[in-house]
Amino acid sequence: TTAVDLKQRSSGNNSCWKSPGDGWDAYLDSDCVWMQMWVQLDTPARLAEYKSFLDSYVNEQKKLGRFPRPLNNRLLDVNEWMDDQEVVSRDVQVQTGLAFAFLVVCLVNTIGLLLAKFTRKSGEIGLRRALGASRREVFNQFLIESGVVGLSGGILGLALTGLGLLAVRALYSEYKTVAHLDWTMIFVTVALAIVSSVLAGVYPTWRACRVQPAAQLKI
């Protein structure tokens, strides 16, 4: 209302269906889109109520000769709006998919390495079991070891990521404000590394717990 009273136009997008004509009043009466807003609707009921309000307004204006196009009011949340505006490019989506595919490859390699490592410790596992260690204790030990491997990998990955961000900032000055790591990203990275390595270590750990102490002691 203040902007209309002061005859101030928006400094952002100004899209007109047809020529608005001359003068401020003609501009206000036109079909130009020049005001955008976000609305907080906390419940589905309020969402439906607001959608009904918009539809009623458009239908009323249609009776006055405005808005000749079919009714097409849409209320999008943030994620839907980003999809509609194609904020995230196809290249980014492909890169994200490749990143998760690379993570799967790394986890498969981790399973193989942990399986080989734990298999070499069959004699140690048999001796511990013979001395009274339970399968649960052995399982916890090797699962924690898998988590430590993931923690180490996460920290190393963060270090490499930091170097990569420094290189991006040095090469592309326009990315200085967006190429950064916050604490949420750091926490998620470390947590993902630990959880992934623990999941990868479940099968090798289970195989290690199946070692028969008698067979190992005979050897």
MIROKE-195964 format. One line per field, with one value per residue (C-alpha): residue number from 1; residue in one letter; x, y, z. Coordinates in steps of 0.1 Angstrom, whole numbers, plus 5000, padded with zeros to 4 digits. Layout:
N
pos: (NUM | ...)
code: (A | ...)
c1: (X | ...)
c2: (Y | ...)
c3: (Z | ...)
//
This chain:
219
pos: (1 | 2 | 3 | 4 | 5 | 6 | 7 | 8 | 9 | 10 | 11 | 12 | 13 | 14 | 15 | 16 | 17 | 18 | 19 | 20 | 21 | 22 | 23 | 24 | 25 | 26 | 27 | 28 | 29 | 30 | 31 | 32 | 33 | 34 | 35 | 36 | 37 | 38 | 39 | 40 | 41 | 42 | 43 | 44 | 45 | 46 | 47 | 48 | 49 | 50 | 51 | 52 | 53 | 54 | 55 | 56 | 57 | 58 | 59 | 60 | 61 | 62 | 63 | 64 | 65 | 66 | 67 | 68 | 69 | 70 | 71 | 72 | 73 | 74 | 75 | 76 | 77 | 78 | 79 | 80 | 81 | 82 | 83 | 84 | 85 | 86 | 87 | 88 | 89 | 90 | 91 | 92 | 93 | 94 | 95 | 96 | 97 | 98 | 99 | 100 | 101 | 102 | 103 | 104 | 105 | 106 | 107 | 108 | 109 | 110 | 111 | 112 | 113 | 114 | 115 | 116 | 117 | 118 | 119 | 120 | 121 | 122 | 123 | 124 | 125 | 126 | 127 | 128 | 129 | 130 | 131 | 132 | 133 | 134 | 135 | 136 | 137 | 138 | 139 | 140 | 141 | 142 | 143 | 144 | 145 | 146 | 147 | 148 | 149 | 150 | 151 | 152 | 153 | 154 | 155 | 156 | 157 | 158 | 159 | 160 | 161 | 162 | 163 | 164 | 165 | 166 | 167 | 168 | 169 | 170 | 171 | 172 | 173 | 174 | 175 | 176 | 177 | 178 | 179 | 180 | 181 | 182 | 183 | 184 | 185 | 186 | 187 | 188 | 189 | 190 | 191 | 192 | 193 | 194 | 195 | 196 | 197 | 198 | 199 | 200 | 201 | 202 | 203 | 204 | 205 | 206 | 207 | 208 | 209 | 210 | 211 | 212 | 213 | 214 | 215 | 216 | 217 | 218 | 219)
code: (T | T | A | V | D | L | K | Q | R | S | S | G | N | N | S | C | W | K | S | P | G | D | G | W | D | A | Y | L | D | S | D | C | V | W | M | Q | M | W | V | Q | L | D | T | P | A | R | L | A | E | Y | K | S | F | L | D | S | Y | V | N | E | Q | K | K | L | G | R | F | P | R | P | L | N | N | R | L | L | D | V | N | E | W | M | D | D | Q | E | V | V | S | R | D | V | Q | V | Q | T | G | L | A | F | A | F | L | V | V | C | L | V | N | T | I | G | L | L | L | A | K | F | T | R | K | S | G | E | I | G | L | R | R | A | L | G | A | S | R | R | E | V | F | N | Q | F | L | I | E | S | G | V | V | G | L | S | G | G | I | L | G | L | A | L | T | G | L | G | L | L | A | V | R | A | L | Y | S | E | Y | K | T | V | A | H | L | D | W | T | M | I | F | V | T | V | A | L | A | I | V | S | S | V | L | A | G | V | Y | P | T | W | R | A | C | R | V | Q | P | A | A | Q | L | K | I)
c1: (5000 | 5028 | 5045 | 5013 | 5008 | 5043 | 5040 | 5071 | 5076 | 5093 | 5130 | 5126 | 5107 | 5081 | 5061 | 5031 | 5006 | 5000 | 5008 | 4996 | 4990 | 5001 | 5001 | 5002 | 4965 | 4966 | 4996 | 4978 | 4947 | 4968 | 4976 | 5013 | 5030 | 5053 | 5047 | 5059 | 5056 | 5060 | 5031 | 5034 | 5005 | 5010 | 4982 | 4965 | 4933 | 4950 | 4965 | 4931 | 4916 | 4942 | 4939 | 4901 | 4907 | 4930 | 4906 | 4877 | 4897 | 4906 | 4870 | 4858 | 4883 | 4874 | 4838 | 4854 | 4872 | 4906 | 4927 | 4914 | 4935 | 4922 | 4923 | 4957 | 4965 | 4992 | 5007 | 5042 | 5064 | 5101 | 5112 | 5084 | 5091 | 5128 | 5117 | 5093 | 5119 | 5146 | 5169 | 5190 | 5204 | 5204 | 5243 | 5241 | 5216 | 5239 | 5269 | 5250 | 5240 | 5276 | 5288 | 5264 | 5275 | 5311 | 5301 | 5286 | 5318 | 5339 | 5316 | 5320 | 5358 | 5356 | 5336 | 5363 | 5392 | 5375 | 5367 | 5403 | 5415 | 5392 | 5398 | 5435 | 5427 | 5410 | 5436 | 5434 | 5396 | 5397 | 5421 | 5400 | 5369 | 5387 | 5397 | 5361 | 5352 | 5317 | 5306 | 5289 | 5322 | 5340 | 5312 | 5313 | 5351 | 5352 | 5322 | 5339 | 5370 | 5349 | 5335 | 5370 | 5379 | 5349 | 5358 | 5393 | 5379 | 5355 | 5382 | 5404 | 5375 | 5368 | 5405 | 5404 | 5371 | 5386 | 5415 | 5390 | 5370 | 5402 | 5410 | 5374 | 5376 | 5410 | 5398 | 5362 | 5359 | 5321 | 5318 | 5335 | 5302 | 5286 | 5316 | 5319 | 5314 | 5292 | 5290 | 5259 | 5277 | 5307 | 5286 | 5266 | 5298 | 5314 | 5281 | 5276 | 5312 | 5308 | 5274 | 5284 | 5316 | 5297 | 5271 | 5299 | 5315 | 5285 | 5290 | 5328 | 5322 | 5295 | 5319 | 5346 | 5322 | 5315 | 5350 | 5351 | 5377 | 5385 | 5395 | 5418 | 5435 | 5442 | 5460)
c2: (5000 | 5024 | 5016 | 5023 | 5056 | 5067 | 5054 | 5033 | 5004 | 4972 | 4970 | 4933 | 4914 | 4934 | 4912 | 4925 | 4905 | 4935 | 4972 | 4988 | 5022 | 5056 | 5068 | 5053 | 5045 | 5026 | 5007 | 4997 | 4986 | 4965 | 4928 | 4935 | 4913 | 4934 | 4924 | 4891 | 4879 | 4849 | 4838 | 4816 | 4791 | 4768 | 4743 | 4727 | 4745 | 4779 | 4768 | 4759 | 4791 | 4813 | 4794 | 4799 | 4837 | 4839 | 4821 | 4842 | 4874 | 4863 | 4852 | 4886 | 4904 | 4882 | 4896 | 4931 | 4921 | 4914 | 4882 | 4866 | 4835 | 4803 | 4802 | 4789 | 4799 | 4778 | 4779 | 4765 | 4758 | 4767 | 4734 | 4733 | 4769 | 4760 | 4731 | 4754 | 4780 | 4754 | 4770 | 4737 | 4730 | 4695 | 4695 | 4698 | 4669 | 4647 | 4656 | 4647 | 4614 | 4607 | 4616 | 4591 | 4565 | 4571 | 4567 | 4533 | 4523 | 4534 | 4514 | 4483 | 4487 | 4494 | 4461 | 4442 | 4458 | 4453 | 4417 | 4410 | 4428 | 4410 | 4377 | 4380 | 4384 | 4350 | 4337 | 4367 | 4364 | 4327 | 4333 | 4361 | 4339 | 4310 | 4334 | 4343 | 4372 | 4370 | 4374 | 4406 | 4421 | 4411 | 4425 | 4459 | 4460 | 4456 | 4478 | 4506 | 4501 | 4505 | 4538 | 4550 | 4543 | 4564 | 4592 | 4594 | 4593 | 4621 | 4644 | 4637 | 4644 | 4677 | 4687 | 4679 | 4698 | 4729 | 4728 | 4725 | 4755 | 4776 | 4766 | 4775 | 4809 | 4816 | 4807 | 4821 | 4853 | 4853 | 4822 | 4836 | 4842 | 4808 | 4784 | 4778 | 4752 | 4759 | 4738 | 4720 | 4707 | 4697 | 4678 | 4661 | 4651 | 4635 | 4618 | 4604 | 4591 | 4574 | 4559 | 4547 | 4530 | 4514 | 4500 | 4488 | 4471 | 4451 | 4422 | 4419 | 4422 | 4395 | 4372 | 4378 | 4368 | 4335 | 4323 | 4291 | 4293 | 4256 | 4256 | 4286 | 4272 | 4239 | 4259)
c3: (5000 | 5008 | 4975 | 4956 | 4975 | 4967 | 4931 | 4935 | 4911 | 4920 | 4913 | 4905 | 4878 | 4858 | 4834 | 4814 | 4795 | 4772 | 4771 | 4804 | 4788 | 4800 | 4836 | 4871 | 4873 | 4840 | 4853 | 4885 | 4864 | 4840 | 4841 | 4848 | 4874 | 4895 | 4931 | 4946 | 4981 | 5004 | 5025 | 5057 | 5059 | 5088 | 5082 | 5052 | 5062 | 5059 | 5026 | 5012 | 5026 | 5010 | 4977 | 4978 | 4984 | 4954 | 4931 | 4942 | 4936 | 4901 | 4892 | 4904 | 4883 | 4853 | 4855 | 4852 | 4820 | 4835 | 4835 | 4802 | 4806 | 4823 | 4861 | 4871 | 4907 | 4923 | 4958 | 4958 | 4988 | 4986 | 4971 | 4946 | 4936 | 4930 | 4908 | 4889 | 4883 | 4876 | 4902 | 4904 | 4870 | 4854 | 4856 | 4894 | 4896 | 4875 | 4896 | 4928 | 4913 | 4903 | 4939 | 4954 | 4928 | 4938 | 4975 | 4967 | 4949 | 4979 | 5003 | 4982 | 4983 | 5021 | 5026 | 5007 | 5026 | 5060 | 5052 | 5043 | 5074 | 5098 | 5082 | 5089 | 5125 | 5127 | 5151 | 5174 | 5174 | 5182 | 5211 | 5225 | 5222 | 5240 | 5268 | 5275 | 5251 | 5238 | 5202 | 5211 | 5225 | 5193 | 5172 | 5191 | 5188 | 5150 | 5145 | 5164 | 5143 | 5112 | 5126 | 5133 | 5097 | 5086 | 5109 | 5095 | 5060 | 5068 | 5083 | 5053 | 5029 | 5047 | 5043 | 5006 | 5002 | 5019 | 4994 | 4966 | 4978 | 4980 | 4944 | 4933 | 4950 | 4934 | 4899 | 4900 | 4920 | 4916 | 4937 | 4968 | 4986 | 4978 | 4978 | 5015 | 5043 | 5073 | 5105 | 5093 | 5062 | 5083 | 5107 | 5080 | 5061 | 5092 | 5102 | 5067 | 5066 | 5100 | 5093 | 5058 | 5071 | 5100 | 5076 | 5053 | 5083 | 5094 | 5071 | 5077 | 5114 | 5113 | 5094 | 5120 | 5148 | 5131 | 5136 | 5156 | 5184 | 5184 | 5147 | 5152 | 5183 | 5165 | 5139)
//
